[in-house]
Amino acid sequence: MCIRDSDSIQEVTEKVFDSTISEILNVRSQLNQEVVEEAIETLANAKRVEFYAFGGSVPVAMDAQHKFFRLKIPSSFISDPHIQFMSANSLAKDDVVIAISQSGTTSALIDSVKIVRKAGVKVIGIMPGNSPLANECDFPITINVGDNYRISKPHTSRIAYTAVIDVITMGVAQLKPEAQDHLYNIADSQRSLR
């Protein structure tokens, strides 16, 4: 997508939407369904889920934590390398970490993941394929976002990553009927707040 100074707002709007829709379809076609299903099953059996991310991946991790909280699964997101390190050293084998990175090369995140795996804790990664982080994860969900111009790439990749989180969340909800009941209870309880 190339946005020029001469483009009208309508042209910019159309380019942004077209690029985003194209990227989501691109990511959907890349997903390894077997890895996604194994990750979902692992998450459905987890006692606790922690989301690790830095920089532009933090909003995706925050959104993911919110979705798992709504499924009544104890969860947190951590974007501080020192806290990630402490978390990595305190997780139990029935916990799961989801590491989210739009580059797959952040050394602090990779170091945390190595500690987590050394403790026998499963790690699901959402990152580009053929990246150092992808090589460290038990369940690498690889997302290779196209070469968009720098101005739009963070937006389209964040939306694509969020769509993958939605797929995972819906899959976990399907495997946990009690989570679905909890979602209905939340919706009912919030009606009084409107």
N, C-alpha and C positions, 0 to 999 in steps of 0.2 A: 504494500500500500504506500503510495507516494502522495503526500499532502503538499500542495503548493500554496504559496502566499496568495495566489490569484483565485483559489478555490472558494466558492461560496460556502456558507454554513451548511446549506442543504447538501452540497457535494461532499463536504467533510463528514457530515452525518452518515450519508450513504456509504462512504468508504469505510468508516469505522465499523458500522454494522455488518457490511459485507465481509470485511476482514475477520471480524470476530466469529461470525457464523461459519466461515470457511475453516477457521482454526479449530473450532469445536468439532466439526465433521472430520477434520484431519486427525485430531487426537482420538476420536472414537474409533477410527479405522486402525489405529496403531495399538490399541489396548490388547494385551495378552489376556484373554478371558480366563484362562486357567489360573494365572497368577492372581488376577482380581478375585476370583472365587475363593482361592486359598487364603488370601488376605482377609476377605470378609468372614470366612469361617473362623479364622484365628481371632479376629476382633470380637465376634459373637461370643467367644468363650473367655475373653479377657476379663480379669478382675478390675483392671485399671488401664487407661489409655493415656499416654502422654504424647503431645505433639511438639516436636522440636523444629524451629525455623529461625531464620535471620532475615533482616532487610525486607525486600519486597514480598517474601514468602510469609511474613508474619500475619498479614490480613487473612490469608488462606488458612493458616493454622488457628487463628482466633475463631474464624467461622466454623472450622471443623470441630473445635472444642465445644462451641455452642451447640452444634448439632448432636454431638455425643452426650452432652449434658441433658439435652431434651429427651434422649433415649434412656435416661437414668443409668448411664454408664459413668462411673467416676472417671473424670478426665481433667487434664490441665494442658495449657500450652506454655512453652518456655522459650523465650527468645534471648535470654542472657547466657553467655557461654559458661559462666561460673555456676549458675543454677543448673544448667543442663548437666554439667560435670557431676554435681552433687546428686542430681536425680538419677543419672546413669549408674551411680554407685549404690543406689538404695532401692532399685526396683527388684521385684520378685519374678520368678520364672513364669508366673501366670499373668504378668503384665505385658503390655505391648507398647512399643514406641512407633510413632509414625513420623519419619523425618521428611520434611518438605523443603525442596531447594530448586529454584529455577535455573541454577547453574550446575549443581551437582559437584561443585569443587570447593566449597567452603571448608577449610581445614578444621576449624573448631567443631563444626557439625559432624564431620567424618570421625574426629577423635572421640566425640561423645558416643557415636554409634558403635565404634569399636569396643568401648568399655561396656556398653549395653549388651552386645553380643557375647563378650567374654563371660558375662554373668549368666548366659543362657536365656536371655530375654529376646523374644522375637522382634525383628525390626521390619516395618513396611516402609519402603521409600517411594516417594513421588518426586521424580527428577528426570533430567534428560538421560537417555540411554548412553552407553559407553562413557559414563562419567565415573570418577572415583567413588562417589557415594553409591551409585548403582551396584558397584562391585562388592559393597559391604553389607547389602541388605538381604534378608531372608526372602523377602517378597518385593522385588523391584518393579514398581509400576512406572514404566518409562514413558515420558512425554517429550516428544521432540517438536517443539513449537517452530513453525516456519521462520524464515529470515525476513521478518518485517522490518521496516525502518524503526530506528531506536525510539522515536516518539510514540509509537503505538504498541511496540512489543510487550512492555510491562502490563498493559491493560489486557491485551488478548491472551497472554499466557496466564495471567491471574484468573481470568474467567474460565479458561480451559482447566486449570488446576482445581478450581472450585467445582466445576462440573464433575470431575473425577471424585472429589470428596462427596458430592451428592450421590453418585453411583454407589460408593462404598457405604454411605449412611443408609441408603434405602435397602441395600443388601443385608446389612446387619439388622435393620428393623424387620425384614421379612423372616429372619431366622429367630427373632426374639419376640414372640407374641406379647409378652409382658411390656416390652418397649412400645409396641403399637398402642396398647391400652393406656400407657402413661401419656403418649402424645395426645390421645383423645381427651384424657383428663385435663391436660394442660390447656387444650383448646377450649374446653368447657369452662374452666376456671377463669380464663381471660376474657370471656364475654362480658363479665360484670365490669371490667376495666374500660370498656369502650363507651 
